[in-house]
Amino acid sequence: MSALSLRCITRRLAALPLALLLCAPASAATQVTVLIHDYAFEPRNLVIAPGTEVIWKNADAVPHNIVGVGADAHLRSPALDQDDSYRSRFPSSGEFDYVCGLHPHMQGHISVRP
């Protein structure tokens, strides 16, 4: 086997753990982060398993908050300044809508599925 082939194989094997991490579904994690950036929730739509904790982290220089919509009104954070975070665990299946109460055009949705 040539040295070029060995280098190619070595690089591909070294990248395998990262590739597996990037391909893992969000539902496999016990914690998932939603980044607040450029007046948007990233990701806007999230699918998680029951029991997963969602962490919202504000990367904007302006305050934002998390406010559940309708039946999800129990979801409510204080105003989050830059680099602040808020956590909430979702113990059971369901669909959850939320907005930033300070900027209602910012919307997000969480689907909790087994």
A tleap script that builds the chain and sets N, CA, C and O, in Angstrom:
source leaprc.protein.ff14SB
mol = sequence {
  NMET SER ALA LEU SER LEU ARG CYS ILE THR
  ARG ARG LEU ALA ALA LEU PRO LEU ALA LEU
  LEU LEU CYS ALA PRO ALA SER ALA ALA THR
  GLN VAL THR VAL LEU ILE HIE ASP TYR ALA
  PHE GLU PRO ARG ASN LEU VAL ILE ALA PRO
  GLY THR GLU VAL ILE TRP LYS ASN ALA ASP
  ALA VAL PRO HIE ASN ILE VAL GLY VAL GLY
  ALA ASP ALA HIE LEU ARG SER PRO ALA LEU
  ASP GLN ASP ASP SER TYR ARG SER ARG PHE
  PRO SER SER GLY GLU PHE ASP TYR VAL CYS
  GLY LEU HIE PRO HIE MET GLN GLY HIE ILE
  SER VAL ARG CPRO
}
set mol.1.N position { 0.847 -1.169 0.000 }
set mol.1.CA position { 0.000 0.000 0.000 }
set mol.1.C position { 0.895 1.235 0.000 }
set mol.1.O position { 1.886 1.291 0.727 }
set mol.2.N position { 0.548 2.204 -0.802 }
set mol.2.CA position { 1.381 3.403 -0.919 }
set mol.2.C position { 1.206 4.321 0.286 }
set mol.2.O position { 0.222 4.227 1.020 }
set mol.3.N position { 2.177 5.207 0.475 }
set mol.3.CA position { 2.106 6.170 1.568 }
set mol.3.C position { 0.916 7.105 1.381 }
set mol.3.O position { 0.305 7.527 2.363 }
set mol.4.N position { 0.578 7.435 0.136 }
set mol.4.CA position { -0.567 8.309 -0.151 }
set mol.4.C position { -1.863 7.648 0.291 }
set mol.4.O position { -2.723 8.304 0.879 }
set mol.5.N position { -2.013 6.351 0.013 }
set mol.5.CA position { -3.217 5.620 0.410 }
set mol.5.C position { -3.341 5.556 1.929 }
set mol.5.O position { -4.432 5.725 2.473 }
set mol.6.N position { -2.226 5.312 2.614 }
set mol.6.CA position { -2.254 5.255 4.074 }
set mol.6.C position { -2.643 6.595 4.685 }
set mol.6.O position { -3.405 6.638 5.651 }
set mol.7.N position { -2.130 7.679 4.135 }
set mol.7.CA position { -2.493 9.007 4.637 }
set mol.7.C position { -3.978 9.265 4.439 }
set mol.7.O position { -4.639 9.799 5.330 }
set mol.8.N position { -4.503 8.896 3.297 }
set mol.8.CA position { -5.922 9.088 3.002 }
set mol.8.C position { -6.786 8.301 3.986 }
set mol.8.O position { -7.761 8.831 4.520 }
set mol.9.N position { -6.432 7.044 4.224 }
set mol.9.CA position { -7.179 6.209 5.159 }
set mol.9.C position { -7.092 6.777 6.570 }
set mol.9.O position { -8.093 6.824 7.285 }
set mol.10.N position { -5.901 7.209 6.974 }
set mol.10.CA position { -5.704 7.770 8.306 }
set mol.10.C position { -6.564 9.017 8.504 }
set mol.10.O position { -7.187 9.172 9.554 }
set mol.11.N position { -6.606 9.903 7.514 }
set mol.11.CA position { -7.422 11.115 7.616 }
set mol.11.C position { -8.900 10.772 7.744 }
set mol.11.O position { -9.617 11.372 8.545 }
set mol.12.N position { -9.351 9.810 6.958 }
set mol.12.CA position { -10.767 9.430 7.010 }
set mol.12.C position { -11.128 8.813 8.357 }
set mol.12.O position { -12.195 9.094 8.902 }
set mol.13.N position { -10.252 7.980 8.893 }
set mol.13.CA position { -10.514 7.383 10.200 }
set mol.13.C position { -10.503 8.432 11.304 }
set mol.13.O position { -11.295 8.356 12.243 }
set mol.14.N position { -9.616 9.402 11.195 }
set mol.14.CA position { -9.540 10.468 12.203 }
set mol.14.C position { -10.804 11.310 12.197 }
set mol.14.O position { -11.210 11.814 13.244 }
set mol.15.N position { -11.431 11.473 11.046 }
set mol.15.CA position { -12.640 12.283 10.930 }
set mol.15.C position { -13.895 11.524 11.334 }
set mol.15.O position { -14.944 12.143 11.511 }
set mol.16.N position { -13.826 10.218 11.486 }
set mol.16.CA position { -15.000 9.401 11.773 }
set mol.16.C position { -15.716 9.803 13.061 }
set mol.16.O position { -16.938 9.945 13.023 }
set mol.17.N position { -15.039 9.999 14.204 }
set mol.17.CA position { -15.787 10.400 15.409 }
set mol.17.C position { -16.547 11.708 15.221 }
set mol.17.O position { -17.671 11.833 15.707 }
set mol.18.N position { -15.973 12.672 14.539 }
set mol.18.CA position { -16.664 13.937 14.289 }
set mol.18.C position { -17.876 13.703 13.398 }
set mol.18.O position { -18.944 14.260 13.650 }
set mol.19.N position { -17.725 12.894 12.369 }
set mol.19.CA position { -18.846 12.609 11.471 }
set mol.19.C position { -19.979 11.927 12.226 }
set mol.19.O position { -21.147 12.244 12.004 }
set mol.20.N position { -19.650 11.000 13.110 }
set mol.20.CA position { -20.686 10.326 13.888 }
set mol.20.C position { -21.386 11.302 14.819 }
set mol.20.O position { -22.604 11.227 14.986 }
set mol.21.N position { -20.651 12.202 15.421 }
set mol.21.CA position { -21.230 13.207 16.295 }
set mol.21.C position { -22.178 14.111 15.528 }
set mol.21.O position { -23.271 14.409 16.010 }
set mol.22.N position { -21.777 14.553 14.342 }
set mol.22.CA position { -22.611 15.451 13.547 }
set mol.22.C position { -23.860 14.768 13.029 }
set mol.22.O position { -24.861 15.438 12.773 }
set mol.23.N position { -23.831 13.463 12.868 }
set mol.23.CA position { -24.975 12.724 12.343 }
set mol.23.C position { -25.923 12.255 13.440 }
set mol.23.O position { -27.020 11.786 13.139 }
set mol.24.N position { -25.528 12.369 14.690 }
set mol.24.CA position { -26.377 11.894 15.781 }
set mol.24.C position { -27.618 12.762 15.889 }
set mol.24.O position { -27.511 13.987 15.838 }
set mol.25.N position { -28.797 12.162 16.037 }
set mol.25.CA position { -30.019 12.953 16.164 }
set mol.25.C position { -30.038 13.708 17.482 }
set mol.25.O position { -29.444 13.264 18.465 }
set mol.26.N position { -30.720 14.849 17.507 }
set mol.26.CA position { -30.822 15.641 18.730 }
set mol.26.C position { -31.498 14.838 19.833 }
set mol.26.O position { -31.227 15.060 21.014 }
set mol.27.N position { -32.369 13.914 19.466 }
set mol.27.CA position { -33.090 13.143 20.465 }
set mol.27.C position { -32.177 12.216 21.257 }
set mol.27.O position { -32.580 11.734 22.316 }
set mol.28.N position { -30.965 11.949 20.785 }
set mol.28.CA position { -30.047 11.071 21.495 }
set mol.28.C position { -29.383 11.792 22.665 }
set mol.28.O position { -28.803 11.132 23.527 }
set mol.29.N position { -29.447 13.084 22.724 }
set mol.29.CA position { -28.790 13.865 23.762 }
set mol.29.C position { -29.725 14.086 24.940 }
set mol.29.O position { -30.945 14.040 24.786 }
set mol.30.N position { -29.157 14.327 26.112 }
set mol.30.CA position { -29.961 14.694 27.262 }
set mol.30.C position { -30.031 16.202 27.421 }
set mol.30.O position { -30.857 16.713 28.177 }
set mol.31.N position { -29.168 16.916 26.711 }
set mol.31.CA position { -29.196 18.369 26.669 }
set mol.31.C position { -29.040 18.823 25.226 }
set mol.31.O position { -28.249 18.265 24.466 }
set mol.32.N position { -29.801 19.835 24.865 }
set mol.32.CA position { -29.723 20.423 23.531 }
set mol.32.C position { -29.704 21.938 23.709 }
set mol.32.O position { -30.460 22.479 24.516 }
set mol.33.N position { -28.844 22.619 22.959 }
set mol.33.CA position { -28.749 24.078 23.055 }
set mol.33.C position { -29.420 24.735 21.862 }
set mol.33.O position { -29.218 24.335 20.716 }
set mol.34.N position { -30.224 25.754 22.154 }
set mol.34.CA position { -30.811 26.616 21.137 }
set mol.34.C position { -30.090 27.956 21.266 }
set mol.34.O position { -30.156 28.607 22.309 }
set mol.35.N position { -29.416 28.353 20.223 }
set mol.35.CA position { -28.680 29.615 20.229 }
set mol.35.C position { -29.607 30.744 19.793 }
set mol.35.O position { -30.320 30.622 18.798 }
set mol.36.N position { -29.591 31.830 20.536 }
set mol.36.CA position { -30.333 33.029 20.152 }
set mol.36.C position { -29.317 33.947 19.500 }
set mol.36.O position { -28.395 34.445 20.145 }
set mol.37.N position { -29.508 34.162 18.197 }
set mol.37.CA position { -28.501 34.882 17.418 }
set mol.37.C position { -29.171 35.588 16.254 }
set mol.37.O position { -29.992 34.996 15.553 }
set mol.38.N position { -28.820 36.869 16.042 }
set mol.38.CA position { -29.387 37.667 14.946 }
set mol.38.C position { -30.917 37.666 14.991 }
set mol.38.O position { -31.576 37.506 13.964 }
set mol.39.N position { -31.473 37.849 16.198 }
set mol.39.CA position { -32.922 37.915 16.381 }
set mol.39.C position { -33.620 36.663 15.864 }
set mol.39.O position { -34.677 36.753 15.240 }
set mol.40.N position { -33.034 35.496 16.123 }
set mol.40.CA position { -33.628 34.222 15.711 }
set mol.40.C position { -33.200 33.125 16.668 }
set mol.40.O position { -32.142 33.206 17.293 }
set mol.41.N position { -34.038 32.094 16.776 }
set mol.41.CA position { -33.700 30.891 17.524 }
set mol.41.C position { -33.088 29.899 16.545 }
set mol.41.O position { -33.663 29.628 15.491 }
set mol.42.N position { -31.928 29.358 16.889 }
set mol.42.CA position { -31.242 28.397 16.020 }
set mol.42.C position { -30.949 27.122 16.799 }
set mol.42.O position { -30.120 27.160 17.709 }
set mol.43.N position { -31.588 25.994 16.490 }
set mol.43.CA position { -32.551 25.820 15.414 }
set mol.43.C position { -33.929 26.344 15.820 }
set mol.43.O position { -34.275 26.391 17.001 }
set mol.44.N position { -34.690 26.727 14.824 }
set mol.44.CA position { -36.044 27.240 15.071 }
set mol.44.C position { -36.981 26.098 15.456 }
set mol.44.O position { -37.826 26.253 16.338 }
set mol.45.N position { -36.829 24.961 14.797 }
set mol.45.CA position { -37.626 23.764 15.080 }
set mol.45.C position { -36.700 22.678 15.612 }
set mol.45.O position { -35.629 22.421 15.062 }
set mol.46.N position { -37.139 22.054 16.691 }
set mol.46.CA position { -36.302 21.089 17.375 }
set mol.46.C position { -37.124 19.838 17.672 }
set mol.46.O position { -38.276 19.938 18.094 }
set mol.47.N position { -36.542 18.669 17.455 }
set mol.47.CA position { -37.164 17.397 17.809 }
set mol.47.C position { -36.274 16.742 18.860 }
set mol.47.O position { -35.085 16.515 18.634 }
set mol.48.N position { -36.873 16.443 20.018 }
set mol.48.CA position { -36.108 15.873 21.125 }
set mol.48.C position { -36.865 14.698 21.735 }
set mol.48.O position { -38.054 14.515 21.477 }
set mol.49.N position { -36.176 13.917 22.533 }
set mol.49.CA position { -36.781 12.812 23.270 }
set mol.49.C position { -37.301 13.321 24.613 }
set mol.49.O position { -36.787 14.308 25.140 }
set mol.50.N position { -38.317 12.657 25.172 }
set mol.50.CA position { -38.776 13.038 26.516 }
set mol.50.C position { -37.616 13.003 27.515 }
set mol.50.O position { -36.753 12.127 27.453 }
set mol.51.N position { -37.615 13.959 28.424 }
set mol.51.CA position { -36.564 14.045 29.430 }
set mol.51.C position { -35.393 14.920 29.041 }
set mol.51.O position { -34.511 15.174 29.861 }
set mol.52.N position { -35.369 15.390 27.793 }
set mol.52.CA position { -34.261 16.226 27.321 }
set mol.52.C position { -34.388 17.629 27.911 }
set mol.52.O position { -35.482 18.182 28.019 }
set mol.53.N position { -33.251 18.179 28.284 }
set mol.53.CA position { -33.195 19.553 28.771 }
set mol.53.C position { -32.774 20.450 27.615 }
set mol.53.O position { -31.782 20.184 26.936 }
set mol.54.N position { -33.542 21.518 27.400 }
set mol.54.CA position { -33.214 22.491 26.360 }
set mol.54.C position { -32.599 23.702 27.046 }
set mol.54.O position { -33.128 24.208 28.036 }
set mol.55.N position { -31.473 24.159 26.505 }
set mol.55.CA position { -30.776 25.330 27.029 }
set mol.55.C position { -30.798 26.400 25.944 }
set mol.55.O position { -30.268 26.194 24.852 }
set mol.56.N position { -31.407 27.535 26.243 }
set mol.56.CA position { -31.377 28.671 25.328 }
set mol.56.C position { -30.229 29.570 25.761 }
set mol.56.O position { -30.129 29.918 26.938 }
set mol.57.N position { -29.365 29.950 24.833 }
set mol.57.CA position { -28.215 30.811 25.142 }
set mol.57.C position { -28.280 32.034 24.246 }
set mol.57.O position { -28.330 31.911 23.022 }
set mol.58.N position { -28.279 33.209 24.851 }
set mol.58.CA position { -28.374 34.458 24.093 }
set mol.58.C position { -26.988 34.918 23.643 }
set mol.58.O position { -26.138 35.262 24.465 }
set mol.59.N position { -26.775 34.918 22.333 }
set mol.59.CA position { -25.515 35.390 21.760 }
set mol.59.C position { -25.643 36.815 21.214 }
set mol.59.O position { -24.662 37.389 20.743 }
set mol.60.N position { -26.850 37.384 21.276 }
set mol.60.CA position { -27.056 38.756 20.798 }
set mol.60.C position { -26.666 39.765 21.875 }
set mol.60.O position { -26.620 39.435 23.060 }
set mol.61.N position { -26.389 40.979 21.457 }
set mol.61.CA position { -26.025 42.050 22.382 }
set mol.61.C position { -27.263 42.698 23.015 }
set mol.61.O position { -27.134 43.565 23.880 }
set mol.62.N position { -28.454 42.282 22.591 }
set mol.62.CA position { -29.707 42.813 23.149 }
set mol.62.C position { -30.408 41.706 23.935 }
set mol.62.O position { -30.208 40.527 23.643 }
set mol.63.N position { -31.227 42.064 24.928 }
set mol.63.CA position { -31.914 41.043 25.720 }
set mol.63.C position { -33.004 40.323 24.912 }
set mol.63.O position { -33.617 40.893 24.010 }
set mol.64.N position { -33.218 39.074 25.263 }
set mol.64.CA position { -34.304 38.267 24.718 }
set mol.64.C position { -34.874 37.445 25.867 }
set mol.64.O position { -34.243 37.321 26.917 }
set mol.65.N position { -36.064 36.884 25.671 }
set mol.65.CA position { -36.606 35.943 26.643 }
set mol.65.C position { -37.369 34.844 25.921 }
set mol.65.O position { -37.569 34.907 24.708 }
set mol.66.N position { -37.790 33.846 26.670 }
set mol.66.CA position { -38.511 32.702 26.149 }
set mol.66.C position { -39.896 32.725 26.777 }
set mol.66.O position { -40.028 32.729 28.001 }
set mol.67.N position { -40.936 32.741 25.932 }
set mol.67.CA position { -42.312 32.776 26.422 }
set mol.67.C position { -43.121 31.735 25.664 }
set mol.67.O position { -43.225 31.791 24.439 }
set mol.68.N position { -43.699 30.774 26.405 }
set mol.68.CA position { -44.555 29.773 25.789 }
set mol.68.C position { -45.826 30.407 25.258 }
set mol.68.O position { -46.322 31.391 25.806 }
set mol.69.N position { -46.348 29.832 24.182 }
set mol.69.CA position { -47.555 30.354 23.530 }
set mol.69.C position { -48.743 29.461 23.892 }
set mol.69.O position { -48.634 28.235 23.878 }
set mol.70.N position { -49.876 30.086 24.215 }
set mol.70.CA position { -51.103 29.336 24.487 }
set mol.70.C position { -50.967 28.435 25.696 }
set mol.70.O position { -50.625 28.891 26.787 }
set mol.71.N position { -51.238 27.142 25.498 }
set mol.71.CA position { -51.179 26.170 26.593 }
set mol.71.C position { -49.761 26.012 27.138 }
set mol.71.O position { -49.568 25.454 28.218 }
set mol.72.N position { -48.782 26.498 26.402 }
set mol.72.CA position { -47.388 26.373 26.818 }
set mol.72.C position { -46.895 27.600 27.592 }
set mol.72.O position { -45.691 27.826 27.712 }
set mol.73.N position { -47.851 28.395 28.120 }
set mol.73.CA position { -47.503 29.642 28.806 }
set mol.73.C position { -46.659 29.416 30.053 }
set mol.73.O position { -46.049 30.358 30.559 }
set mol.74.N position { -46.611 28.172 30.567 }
set mol.74.CA position { -45.771 27.883 31.747 }
set mol.74.C position { -44.285 28.039 31.419 }
set mol.74.O position { -43.459 28.184 32.320 }
set mol.75.N position { -43.955 28.008 30.147 }
set mol.75.CA position { -42.566 28.189 29.713 }
set mol.75.C position { -42.285 29.690 29.661 }
set mol.75.O position { -42.761 30.384 28.762 }
set mol.76.N position { -41.514 30.188 30.624 }
set mol.76.CA position { -41.275 31.636 30.687 }
set mol.76.C position { -39.940 31.900 31.362 }
set mol.76.O position { -39.714 31.503 32.505 }
set mol.77.N position { -39.062 32.575 30.635 }
set mol.77.CA position { -37.751 32.905 31.202 }
set mol.77.C position { -37.708 34.380 31.574 }
set mol.77.O position { -38.527 35.170 31.104 }
set mol.78.N position { -36.752 34.747 32.416 }
set mol.78.CA position { -36.486 36.177 32.598 }
set mol.78.C position { -35.785 36.702 31.344 }
set mol.78.O position { -35.412 35.929 30.462 }
set mol.79.N position { -35.613 38.013 31.277 }
set mol.79.CA position { -34.844 38.588 30.164 }
set mol.79.C position { -33.411 38.073 30.243 }
set mol.79.O position { -32.787 38.086 31.304 }
set mol.80.N position { -32.908 37.624 29.109 }
set mol.80.CA position { -31.549 37.078 29.035 }
set mol.80.C position { -30.640 38.093 28.360 }
set mol.80.O position { -30.829 38.421 27.188 }
set mol.81.N position { -29.667 38.583 29.088 }
set mol.81.CA position { -28.670 39.459 28.486 }
set mol.81.C position { -27.680 38.612 27.689 }
set mol.81.O position { -27.743 37.383 27.711 }
set mol.82.N position { -26.776 39.274 26.992 }
set mol.82.CA position { -25.785 38.557 26.189 }
set mol.82.C position { -25.035 37.552 27.058 }
set mol.82.O position { -24.594 37.876 28.160 }
set mol.83.N position { -24.895 36.332 26.549 }
set mol.83.CA position { -24.219 35.201 27.195 }
set mol.83.C position { -25.005 34.575 28.347 }
set mol.83.O position { -24.522 33.622 28.958 }
set mol.84.N position { -26.209 35.084 28.666 }
set mol.84.CA position { -27.055 34.437 29.665 }
set mol.84.C position { -27.738 33.228 29.035 }
set mol.84.O position { -27.866 33.132 27.815 }
set mol.85.N position { -28.172 32.309 29.891 }
set mol.85.CA position { -28.881 31.135 29.383 }
set mol.85.C position { -30.069 30.816 30.286 }
set mol.85.O position { -30.152 31.263 31.430 }
set mol.86.N position { -30.987 30.025 29.727 }
set mol.86.CA position { -32.181 29.568 30.436 }
set mol.86.C position { -32.379 28.105 30.096 }
set mol.86.O position { -32.177 27.702 28.950 }
set mol.87.N position { -32.772 27.303 31.079 }
set mol.87.CA position { -32.934 25.857 30.887 }
set mol.87.C position { -34.356 25.429 31.222 }
set mol.87.O position { -34.990 25.956 32.136 }
set mol.88.N position { -34.835 24.459 30.457 }
set mol.88.CA position { -36.120 23.837 30.765 }
set mol.88.C position { -36.075 22.393 30.301 }
set mol.88.O position { -35.601 22.103 29.203 }
set mol.89.N position { -36.570 21.484 31.138 }
set mol.89.CA position { -36.621 20.059 30.797 }
set mol.89.C position { -38.029 19.742 30.290 }
set mol.89.O position { -39.020 20.264 30.800 }
set mol.90.N position { -38.094 18.877 29.277 }
set mol.90.CA position { -39.357 18.475 28.670 }
set mol.90.C position { -39.572 16.991 28.975 }
set mol.90.O position { -39.078 16.132 28.245 }
set mol.91.N position { -40.316 16.682 30.061 }
set mol.91.CA position { -40.420 15.308 30.539 }
set mol.91.C position { -41.330 14.391 29.719 }
set mol.91.O position { -41.167 13.171 29.755 }
set mol.92.N position { -42.277 14.956 28.988 }
set mol.92.CA position { -43.213 14.091 28.268 }
set mol.92.C position { -43.435 14.577 26.841 }
set mol.92.O position { -43.113 15.712 26.491 }
set mol.93.N position { -43.990 13.691 26.037 }
set mol.93.CA position { -44.227 13.978 24.618 }
set mol.93.C position { -45.189 15.141 24.449 }
set mol.93.O position { -46.053 15.381 25.292 }
set mol.94.N position { -45.025 15.855 23.349 }
set mol.94.CA position { -45.931 16.958 23.037 }
set mol.94.C position { -45.309 17.924 22.048 }
set mol.94.O position { -44.170 17.755 21.612 }
set mol.95.N position { -46.077 18.930 21.710 }
set mol.95.CA position { -45.651 19.993 20.801 }
set mol.95.C position { -45.676 21.305 21.581 }
set mol.95.O position { -46.672 21.630 22.228 }
set mol.96.N position { -44.584 22.049 21.517 }
set mol.96.CA position { -44.444 23.260 22.321 }
set mol.96.C position { -44.003 24.426 21.435 }
set mol.96.O position { -42.965 24.364 20.775 }
set mol.97.N position { -44.814 25.490 21.433 }
set mol.97.CA position { -44.482 26.704 20.688 }
set mol.97.C position { -44.016 27.770 21.658 }
set mol.97.O position { -44.510 27.865 22.782 }
set mol.98.N position { -43.056 28.572 21.214 }
set mol.98.CA position { -42.579 29.673 22.045 }
set mol.98.C position { -42.130 30.830 21.163 }
set mol.98.O position { -41.874 30.660 19.971 }
set mol.99.N position { -42.038 32.007 21.770 }
set mol.99.CA position { -41.580 33.224 21.094 }
set mol.99.C position { -40.657 33.964 22.053 }
set mol.99.O position { -40.548 33.614 23.228 }
set mol.100.N position { -40.003 34.981 21.538 }
set mol.100.CA position { -39.332 35.954 22.397 }
set mol.100.C position { -40.396 36.993 22.740 }
set mol.100.O position { -40.944 37.632 21.842 }
set mol.101.N position { -40.691 37.166 24.011 }
set mol.101.CA position { -41.709 38.128 24.421 }
set mol.101.C position { -41.346 39.568 24.090 }
set mol.101.O position { -42.222 40.423 23.965 }
set mol.102.N position { -40.059 39.831 23.949 }
set mol.102.CA position { -39.596 41.176 23.622 }
set mol.102.C position { -39.584 41.428 22.115 }
set mol.102.O position { -39.652 42.574 21.671 }
set mol.103.N position { -39.499 40.358 21.340 }
set mol.103.CA position { -39.448 40.440 19.875 }
set mol.103.C position { -40.306 39.291 19.327 }
set mol.103.O position { -39.762 38.265 18.920 }
set mol.104.N position { -41.638 39.446 19.310 }
set mol.104.CA position { -42.542 38.326 19.005 }
set mol.104.C position { -42.386 37.717 17.606 }
set mol.104.O position { -42.926 36.643 17.338 }
set mol.105.N position { -41.656 38.389 16.719 }
set mol.105.CA position { -41.419 37.776 15.399 }
set mol.105.C position { -40.434 36.607 15.521 }
set mol.105.O position { -40.316 35.799 14.600 }
set mol.106.N position { -39.739 36.517 16.637 }
set mol.106.CA position { -38.834 35.393 16.892 }
set mol.106.C position { -39.671 34.239 17.423 }
set mol.106.O position { -40.232 34.326 18.516 }
set mol.107.N position { -39.757 33.163 16.657 }
set mol.107.CA position { -40.610 32.035 17.031 }
set mol.107.C position { -39.822 30.733 17.007 }
set mol.107.O position { -38.883 30.570 16.229 }
set mol.108.N position { -40.221 29.817 17.869 }
set mol.108.CA position { -39.598 28.506 17.900 }
set mol.108.C position { -40.617 27.425 18.206 }
set mol.108.O position { -41.709 27.705 18.701 }
set mol.109.N position { -40.248 26.178 17.903 }
set mol.109.CA position { -41.145 25.047 18.134 }
set mol.109.C position { -40.312 23.846 18.579 }
set mol.109.O position { -39.251 23.566 18.020 }
set mol.110.N position { -40.808 23.149 19.588 }
set mol.110.CA position { -40.160 21.940 20.065 }
set mol.110.C position { -41.150 20.786 19.977 }
set mol.110.O position { -42.258 20.862 20.507 }
set mol.111.N position { -40.738 19.720 19.303 }
set mol.111.CA position { -41.510 18.477 19.246 }
set mol.111.C position { -40.806 17.477 20.157 }
set mol.111.O position { -39.632 17.161 19.964 }
set mol.112.N position { -41.540 16.985 21.151 }
set mol.112.CA position { -40.980 15.978 22.043 }
set mol.112.C position { -41.619 14.642 21.664 }
set mol.112.O position { -42.826 14.445 21.805 }
set mol.113.N position { -40.771 13.732 21.180 }
set mol.113.CA position { -41.254 12.431 20.678 }
set mol.113.C position { -40.410 11.309 21.260 }
set mol.113.O position { -39.193 11.439 21.395 }
set mol.114.N position { -41.066 10.203 21.603 }
set mol.114.CA position { -40.292 9.050 22.140 }
set mol.114.C position { -39.392 8.437 21.081 }
set mol.114.O position { -38.681 7.471 21.360 }
savepdb mol mol.pdb
quit
